[in-house]
């Protein structure tokens, strides 16, 4: 049974800890930020292969209780003509259906599952350095504490301290030439779309997609219509200022194109420079 030091308590770090625990090891997760399940990050779509991966360490059933099913995709051109309508993934099995949920919701579910299994999660533990010997590796944290194990797993995000320690001369993250805007709202009129349908509009310079959660979701649940009536995502190949196609696609619900702004109280939008694109179903609803 190996002692595993996992640096980073987000989705990747917690999932790694769950898998290592199932394999018989002793992972401890060290997260830099305070313990918070706040509404941070954008929403995402988990594809069937992602749900199968979660099933590999017995977490699919817990995740299936968050968000809502996405079973079909309709692709439209800029004029609104439907180009394709296809089923998504293994929609006949509840635990392998595509799911739309917020990143914070997925992270919270995985953390709860880790705690249920007795995995230790330390918060406010920011990595400052690593020391390695022939027999062990020791992580040092900003609060003065240390953690020693047989293996160190780096899952500490885009600007990873672990990666910089492993390869100081390695390339860092680079801007991919796109801007992605996400949002969900409880103030826009509810679109006349079938539950579980993602509608993608493809233009010449931008794409726009939206989903509608099922109206029968319990009040206060992740898919409840009292919390959001639509989830939307827009992708443009560069900052879209002066691009009429982008504005006509996303207006009036998207805010002005700028890099920082404060969203309205009833609507949450997150402008995110896209550095990698693990898209589920080809939809602009999953980013890392």
C-alpha positions as CSV (number, residue, x, y, z in Angstrom):
1,X,0.0,0.0,0.0
2,X,1.7,3.1,-1.3
3,X,1.5,6.5,0.4
4,X,0.4,9.0,-2.3
5,X,0.7,12.8,-2.0
6,X,-1.9,14.4,-4.3
7,X,-1.3,18.1,-4.9
8,X,-4.6,19.7,-6.1
9,X,-8.1,19.0,-4.8
10,X,-10.0,19.9,-7.9
11,X,-11.8,17.4,-10.3
12,X,-8.6,15.8,-11.5
13,X,-6.9,15.5,-8.1
14,X,-9.9,14.1,-6.3
15,X,-10.7,11.7,-9.1
16,X,-7.1,10.5,-9.0
17,X,-7.3,10.0,-5.2
18,X,-10.5,8.0,-5.6
19,X,-8.9,5.7,-8.2
20,X,-5.8,5.3,-6.2
21,X,-7.8,4.5,-3.1
22,X,-9.8,1.8,-5.0
23,X,-6.5,0.3,-6.1
24,X,-5.5,-0.2,-2.5
25,X,-3.3,2.9,-1.9
26,X,-3.4,5.7,0.7
27,X,-3.8,9.0,-1.0
28,X,-4.0,12.3,0.8
29,X,-5.2,15.3,-1.2
30,X,-3.7,18.8,-0.5
31,X,-5.6,21.7,-2.0
32,X,-4.3,25.3,-2.0
33,X,-7.7,27.1,-1.7
34,X,-9.9,27.2,1.4
35,X,-12.7,24.7,1.6
36,X,-15.5,26.1,-0.7
37,X,-18.2,24.7,-2.9
38,X,-18.9,28.1,-4.3
39,X,-20.2,28.7,-7.8
40,X,-16.8,28.9,-9.5
41,X,-15.9,28.0,-13.0
42,X,-18.2,27.3,-15.9
43,X,-20.5,24.4,-16.6
44,X,-19.5,21.4,-18.6
45,X,-20.8,18.3,-20.3
46,X,-19.6,14.9,-19.3
47,X,-19.6,12.4,-22.3
48,X,-20.3,8.7,-22.0
49,X,-16.7,7.8,-21.9
50,X,-16.2,10.2,-19.0
51,X,-19.1,8.5,-17.1
52,X,-17.5,5.1,-17.8
53,X,-14.2,6.4,-16.4
54,X,-16.0,7.6,-13.3
55,X,-17.6,4.1,-13.0
56,X,-14.1,2.6,-13.0
57,X,-13.7,3.9,-9.5
58,X,-17.3,3.6,-8.5
59,X,-18.2,7.3,-8.7
60,X,-20.6,7.4,-11.7
61,X,-23.7,6.8,-9.6
62,X,-22.9,9.7,-7.3
63,X,-22.2,12.0,-10.3
64,X,-25.4,10.9,-12.1
65,X,-27.3,12.6,-9.2
66,X,-26.0,16.0,-10.2
67,X,-26.9,18.1,-13.2
68,X,-29.2,16.7,-15.9
69,X,-29.1,14.3,-18.9
70,X,-28.1,15.4,-22.3
71,X,-29.3,12.9,-24.9
72,X,-29.4,14.6,-28.3
73,X,-27.7,17.3,-30.3
74,X,-29.1,19.5,-33.0
75,X,-26.7,21.4,-35.2
76,X,-27.9,24.6,-37.0
77,X,-26.3,26.9,-39.5
78,X,-26.2,30.7,-39.0
79,X,-29.6,31.0,-40.7
80,X,-31.2,28.5,-38.3
81,X,-31.4,25.6,-40.8
82,X,-30.9,22.2,-39.1
83,X,-27.8,20.5,-40.5
84,X,-27.9,17.4,-38.3
85,X,-29.8,15.9,-35.4
86,X,-28.0,13.0,-33.6
87,X,-28.3,11.0,-30.4
88,X,-25.4,11.5,-27.9
89,X,-23.5,8.6,-26.4
90,X,-25.0,5.7,-24.6
91,X,-28.2,7.4,-23.7
92,X,-30.1,4.1,-23.1
93,X,-28.2,3.5,-19.8
94,X,-28.7,6.0,-17.0
95,X,-25.1,5.8,-15.8
96,X,-23.5,6.4,-19.2
97,X,-25.7,9.3,-20.4
98,X,-24.1,12.6,-21.2
99,X,-24.6,15.0,-18.2
100,X,-24.6,18.8,-18.1
101,X,-23.5,20.2,-14.7
102,X,-21.3,23.0,-13.3
103,X,-17.7,22.3,-12.6
104,X,-18.2,23.2,-9.0
105,X,-21.0,20.7,-8.7
106,X,-18.8,17.9,-10.1
107,X,-16.0,18.8,-7.8
108,X,-18.3,18.9,-4.8
109,X,-19.7,15.4,-5.6
110,X,-16.2,13.9,-6.0
111,X,-15.0,15.5,-2.7
112,X,-18.1,14.2,-0.9
113,X,-17.4,10.7,-2.3
114,X,-13.8,10.9,-1.2
115,X,-14.7,11.9,2.3
116,X,-17.3,9.1,2.5
117,X,-14.5,6.6,1.7
118,X,-12.2,8.0,4.3
119,X,-9.8,9.9,2.0
120,X,-8.1,12.8,3.8
121,X,-8.6,16.2,2.0
122,X,-6.5,19.1,3.3
123,X,-7.4,22.6,2.3
124,X,-5.4,25.9,2.5
125,X,-2.3,23.8,1.7
126,X,-0.4,25.6,-1.0
127,X,2.6,23.8,-2.4
128,X,5.9,25.8,-2.2
129,X,8.5,23.1,-2.9
130,X,9.4,19.5,-3.3
131,X,12.3,17.4,-2.1
132,X,13.0,13.9,-3.6
133,X,15.3,11.1,-2.4
134,X,15.8,7.6,-3.6
135,X,13.2,6.3,-1.2
136,X,10.5,9.1,-0.9
137,X,9.2,12.5,-2.0
138,X,8.3,15.3,0.4
139,X,6.0,18.2,-0.4
140,X,6.4,21.5,1.5
141,X,3.5,23.8,2.0
142,X,3.1,27.5,2.7
143,X,1.7,26.9,6.2
144,X,5.0,25.2,7.2
145,X,3.6,21.7,7.0
146,X,5.1,18.8,5.0
147,X,3.8,15.6,3.5
148,X,6.0,12.6,2.6
149,X,4.9,9.7,0.4
150,X,6.1,7.1,-2.1
151,X,4.6,9.0,-5.0
152,X,3.6,12.7,-5.7
153,X,0.7,13.4,-8.1
154,X,0.5,16.9,-9.5
155,X,-3.1,18.0,-10.2
156,X,-2.6,21.6,-9.3
157,X,-4.0,23.3,-12.4
158,X,-3.0,25.3,-15.4
159,X,-0.1,27.0,-13.6
160,X,1.1,23.9,-11.9
161,X,3.9,24.2,-9.2
162,X,4.5,20.5,-9.6
163,X,5.0,20.7,-13.3
164,X,7.4,23.6,-12.9
165,X,9.4,21.5,-10.4
166,X,9.5,18.4,-12.6
167,X,10.5,20.4,-15.7
168,X,11.6,23.9,-15.0
169,X,12.5,24.6,-18.6
170,X,9.3,23.1,-20.0
171,X,6.7,25.1,-22.0
172,X,4.0,26.9,-20.1
173,X,0.3,27.3,-21.0
174,X,-0.3,29.2,-24.2
175,X,-3.3,31.1,-25.5
176,X,-5.1,29.0,-28.1
177,X,-6.5,31.9,-30.0
178,X,-10.1,31.6,-28.8
179,X,-12.4,33.2,-26.3
180,X,-15.2,31.2,-24.7
181,X,-18.1,32.8,-22.9
182,X,-20.3,30.7,-20.6
183,X,-23.5,31.5,-18.7
184,X,-26.7,30.4,-17.2
185,X,-29.8,32.5,-16.5
186,X,-33.2,32.3,-14.8
187,X,-34.4,35.5,-16.5
188,X,-34.3,34.7,-20.2
189,X,-37.5,33.3,-21.7
190,X,-37.5,29.5,-21.5
191,X,-36.7,28.2,-25.1
192,X,-39.1,25.8,-26.6
193,X,-36.6,23.0,-26.7
194,X,-36.9,19.3,-25.7
195,X,-35.2,18.5,-22.4
196,X,-31.9,16.9,-22.9
197,X,-31.3,18.6,-26.2
198,X,-28.2,20.7,-26.9
199,X,-28.6,23.1,-29.8
200,X,-25.4,24.2,-31.5
201,X,-25.4,27.2,-34.0
202,X,-22.4,27.2,-36.2
203,X,-21.4,30.5,-37.9
204,X,-18.5,31.4,-40.0
205,X,-16.5,33.0,-37.2
206,X,-18.2,31.8,-34.0
207,X,-20.4,29.1,-32.5
208,X,-23.2,29.3,-30.0
209,X,-24.9,26.5,-28.0
210,X,-27.6,26.2,-25.4
211,X,-29.3,23.6,-23.3
212,X,-32.5,23.6,-21.3
213,X,-32.8,21.6,-18.1
214,X,-35.9,19.5,-17.6
215,X,-38.8,21.5,-16.1
216,X,-39.7,18.7,-13.6
217,X,-36.4,19.0,-11.7
218,X,-36.9,19.4,-7.9
219,X,-36.7,22.9,-6.6
220,X,-33.2,23.8,-5.6
221,X,-31.6,20.9,-7.5
222,X,-28.8,21.6,-10.0
223,X,-31.2,21.4,-12.9
224,X,-34.1,23.2,-11.2
225,X,-35.8,25.9,-13.3
226,X,-35.9,28.2,-10.4
227,X,-32.0,28.4,-10.6
228,X,-31.4,28.5,-14.3
229,X,-33.7,28.3,-17.3
230,X,-30.9,27.9,-19.9
231,X,-27.2,27.2,-20.1
232,X,-25.4,28.8,-22.9
233,X,-21.9,28.8,-24.4
234,X,-20.4,30.9,-27.1
235,X,-17.0,30.4,-28.8
236,X,-15.2,32.9,-31.0
237,X,-11.8,32.4,-32.6
238,X,-10.5,35.8,-31.2
239,X,-11.9,38.6,-29.0
240,X,-15.1,39.2,-30.9
241,X,-15.1,43.0,-30.9
242,X,-16.5,44.3,-34.1
243,X,-17.8,40.9,-35.2
244,X,-21.5,41.3,-36.2
245,X,-21.9,37.5,-36.6
246,X,-20.8,36.9,-33.0
247,X,-23.1,39.6,-31.7
248,X,-26.1,38.6,-33.6
249,X,-25.6,35.0,-32.5
250,X,-25.2,35.8,-28.8
251,X,-27.2,39.0,-28.2
252,X,-29.1,40.0,-26.2
253,X,-28.1,37.6,-23.3
254,X,-24.3,37.9,-23.6
255,X,-22.5,40.9,-22.1
256,X,-20.3,43.3,-24.1
257,X,-17.1,41.8,-25.4
258,X,-14.4,42.7,-22.8
259,X,-12.0,40.8,-20.6
260,X,-13.4,41.6,-17.2
261,X,-16.8,42.7,-16.0
262,X,-19.3,42.1,-13.1
263,X,-22.3,40.0,-14.1
264,X,-25.8,40.9,-13.2
265,X,-27.1,39.4,-10.0
266,X,-29.5,37.0,-11.8
267,X,-27.2,36.0,-14.6
268,X,-23.7,34.4,-14.4
269,X,-21.3,34.6,-17.3
270,X,-17.6,33.5,-17.3
271,X,-15.3,34.7,-20.1
272,X,-12.5,32.2,-20.3
273,X,-9.5,32.2,-22.7
274,X,-9.5,28.6,-24.0
275,X,-6.2,26.8,-23.5
276,X,-7.4,23.2,-24.0
277,X,-10.6,21.8,-25.5
278,X,-11.7,18.4,-24.1
279,X,-15.1,18.9,-25.7
280,X,-17.9,16.4,-25.0
281,X,-20.1,15.7,-28.0
282,X,-18.4,18.5,-30.0
283,X,-20.3,21.0,-27.8
284,X,-18.7,24.1,-26.5
285,X,-19.8,23.2,-23.0
286,X,-16.7,21.4,-21.6
287,X,-13.4,23.2,-21.1
288,X,-10.4,22.6,-18.9
